[in-house]
């Protein structure tokens, strides 16, 4: 299979050609919320630049074709604001602020029409968090839920399979990397530690996604006497409650930290982070395809986010460097 990106002005359309059939895949629109200030590049859908200030370490979740984005940091400023954007209204609207402390490197997910946000850290307060809140889009209200049972945690990964959310790895309040995983049941507001042992190493700053009812964890790192960079893929099967190492190491393609990742039509996409590239993972044949710097970005994009609206995947925000120094994403690109 051959993949290519065709650039038309600021627009990138993703095509995949099969030997027996040519087809245009539902496009993967990647929005990268660009430089501080204002720099807008409009897609066919006229997706506006993020309504808040450019930042890294934010979270996102989707409910009924509306995306919700909030939290994160911009230098020494940490945020607790939240914004929503609907393709119907095609505009950003600020919603009720997150009721917990301002923070970065948190986790978020949506299940059964509700959004869930928690964990993370704030370096100014020298603290990390284990709290969890739910958001009701009908009432625009947040509700405090039971704390994450794994203790204080930041830079953890999260994925959803069916109606259960899974959170694991990351750093505890003392900066020690972990490898435990916990399942959250929204209907009972309870956390259950997985009895299955994670098949990889301890880690922080990894990425995760879901494909066909299985969860995948990619890369990350941990600190010993030196930094240990990971470049593996680990798979969780909830039916058998087992972890399986799918790829032991691929230092060229999978040495990602602080990247964002998503599952899309049977494939996993790991995007930017500490690398200026996008990598596609196919679980069917356990193959990796490096798609390169498909957005032609000048630099890496640390701690960005992703979401999917109307069968279109977006990636955005994040930290990058520029001639003027560190910049925090706000504008929009698409592919």
N, C-alpha and C positions, 0 to 999 in steps of 0.2 A: 504494500500500500504506500502511495506517495502523497505527502502532504505539502501544501504550499500556501503562503499568504500573499494575496494580491493587494497591493496598496493603491488606492485611488484617493489622492489628496490626503486627508486626515483619516480616511476610513480603511479598515482592514477586513477583508472577508475571507473566512476559512473554508477551503475546499479540500476534500479528500477524494482521490481517484482510485478506484478499484480496477483490476485487470479486466473484469467482466462488466463493470458498470461504472459510469461516471455520475456523480451526484453532488449536489451542493448541500453540505451539512448545515443544520440550523446554526446560524452564526454564533460564534463566541464573541460577544462584545466585551472588551476589557476596558473598564473605565479606570483611569488612574487620576485621582483627585490631586492635581499638579502643584504649582508653586504657591507660596504664600502671596496673598494679595489676590489678584484675579487674572486668570489666563484661561479662556474658554475655547474648547474645540468641540463642536457639536456633532453628534452622531445623527443617523437617520431618525432616531427617536427623540432628538433634541434633549438628551439627558443633561440637565443643568448641572453646573459645578455644585459640589457639596455646600449645603446651606450654612454650615458652621465654619470654624477656623480650621485651616490645614493642620493635620496632626498625624501621629503614628500610634500604634498600639490600641486602636479602637476596636469595637465589636460591631457586628451586624446580625440581624435576623430578618426573616421575611414572613409576613402573615397576609394571606389573601392578596397576593400580587402587589403588596406595599412593602418597601424595605425600611428598616429602622436602623439608624446608625448613631453611636454615641461613645462617650468615655474617650480615653486616650490622653496623649501628652504632646506638648509643643515646647521643647526646651525644658524649662523649669516650671511650666504651667501644666497642671493636670485638670482634666475636665470631667464633669458629670452631666453635661447637657445631652439631650437626645433629639434626633430629627427624623422625620419620615418623608418618603418620596413615593408617590404613586404614578404609574404611567398614565393613569386616567387624568389626573390633574396636571401632571408634568411640572411639578414644583415642589420645593422643599418647605416643610412646615415644622416648626419647633413644637415638641410635645412636652409633657411633664418631665422634669429633670429626674435622673436616677436618684433614689432616696439615700443610697449609701454614700460613702466617701468618694471623692474624686480619685480616679485611678487609671492605670494602664495595664496592658497585657492580661486582660480578663478573658472570660469565656462567655459565649452566648449561643442560644439555640431557640428554636420554636417547635412547639408540639401542640396539636389540638387547638389551634387558634390563639395561643398565648405565647408571649416571648419570655425568655428566661435569661438572666444576666447575673454573673457573680464572679468571685475570686479576683485575682489580680494583685497589684501592688502600687505603692506610692513612695518614691524614693525620698521626697521631701519630708514626709512623716516617718520615714524609715520603718515602714510596716507593709505587710502583705495581708490578704483577706481570705476568708473562707465562707463568707455570706452568700446567699442566693436570693434573688427577687424575681417575681413574675410580673409581667406587664399585660394589662387588659386593654386592647385597642378600642373597645367599645366605650369604656368609662374613662380612658386615659389615666389609669391609676396603677400604681405599683404596690405589690404586697410582699412583705417579708416572709420567706420560707425557711425551712430547716437548713442549717449550715451544712456545707460540704463535710462529710465525715472523715475525709482524708487530711484534715487540718488546713492550716494556712498554705495557700498555693498560688504561684504565679508562673507565667509562661508554660502553662499546661496545654494539652490538646483536648479537643472535644469533637465527638461525632455522634450522629443520631441514626439509630437503626429502628425502624418501625415507630413505636411510641415510647422508646427508651433512649435516654441520653447517656453517653459514656464520657467520663473525664478522667484523665490520668497523666502521668509523667509530670514534668515541671519542677520548680524549686520550692522548697518549704521556706519557712520564715527565717531560717538560718542560712539560706542560699545553697542547701544541699539538694542535688537533683534526685528525683524519685522515678520509680517504674511501676507503681501500683495503679490500678484502674478501678473505678467505681461506676456503678449503674444507678441512674436516677429514675424513679418511677413517679411521674407527675401526678397520677391519680391518688397516690397515698402519701406523696411528699416524703419519700424515704430514699435513703442511699444504701446500696448493698455493695460490699467489696467483692470484686470478681475473685473466684477461687482459682481461676486459670492464671498461671504465671506468665507475665509478659515475656515474649520470646526474645526481646532485644535488651540493650543496655539501659541503665538509667540515662535520663536526658532532660534537657530543657530546650525551648525554642524550636521544637519539632513542628511538623505539619500533619494534618489528618484529613481524611475524606471518607465518604461511603460510596460503595459500588455494589449494586445487586445484593443488598442485605448483609454486606460484610464491611467492617471498618478497617482502615489502613492508616498506619503511622509511618512517616517518612523523615529521615534525617534528624537534625538537631545536634546538640553537643553536650558535653559535661566537662567539669574542671577537676583535675586531680593535681598533680604537680605541674601539669601543663594542660592545655586545651585539647580535648579529644573530640575530633570531628567525626560525626556519624554519617553514613551514606547508604543506609539500608531501607528496606520496606518490610514491615511486619503486618500480618493480616489477622483480624479477629473474626471468628465464626460464632455467632451467638447461639446457633442451633446445637453445636457440639461443645460450646464454651471452651474453645481452644484458640491459642495463638500459634501462628505458623510464620516462620521466617521465610519470606518469598525471595528477597534479594539480600545477601549478606553484606555486600559493599559494592558501590559503584562511585568511586571518588570523583570521576570526571563529571558525571551527570547528576548525582543525587546528594552531593555535599551541601545541602541547604540548611540554613539557619534563618529563623524569623521570616520564612516564606508564607504565602497563603496558598491554600489548595482546595480543590473542589472536585466532586464526581460529576461527570456530564456524559450522558448517553453511553454508559458502560466503560468509560475511560476516566482515569484520574489525571488532573492537571496540577502541577506544582509550579508556582509562579514567583519569580524574582526573589525577594528576600535579600540575602547576601550575595546573590548571583544575578547577573543581568540576562536571564534566560528563562524560558518556559519549557518544562519537560512533561511529556505525556506518558502515562503508564497504562498498559493494557493487561488486565488480569487474566484474560483468556489464554494468552501465550506467555505471560509473565515477561513482556518485553518493554523496553524503554526507548522512547524516541525524543531526542533533543530538538526542539523546535526553534532554538536560538532566541535572539533578542527580537521577537516578532513585532514589538512596538517601537523598535529603534530608539529606546531610551538611552540617555547619555550615561546613566549610572544604575546602580542597584536600587532596590526599593524595599527598605526595611520595615517590617511589621505593618504591612498593608492588610486589606480585608477583601472579602469576596461575597457575592450573593447572586442568586439567580431569579430573574423576573421574566415571566412570559417566555420560558424556554431560552432565555438569553443570559449568559453568564457574564458578570461584571467583576472587576478587580480594582481596588482603589485605595486612596490615601497612602500613607507611608513616608518614610524618611529617605532623602537622597542628598547627594552633595552637588554643589554648583560652584561656579567661580566666586560667588559671593559668600560661600560657606554652606552650612547645613540648611536644607529646605524641607518643609513639611507639606505633603501633597494636598491639593484642593481642586485643581482643574480636571478636565475629563478628556481621555483618549478612548478610542474604541478600535477593535480589530474586526 
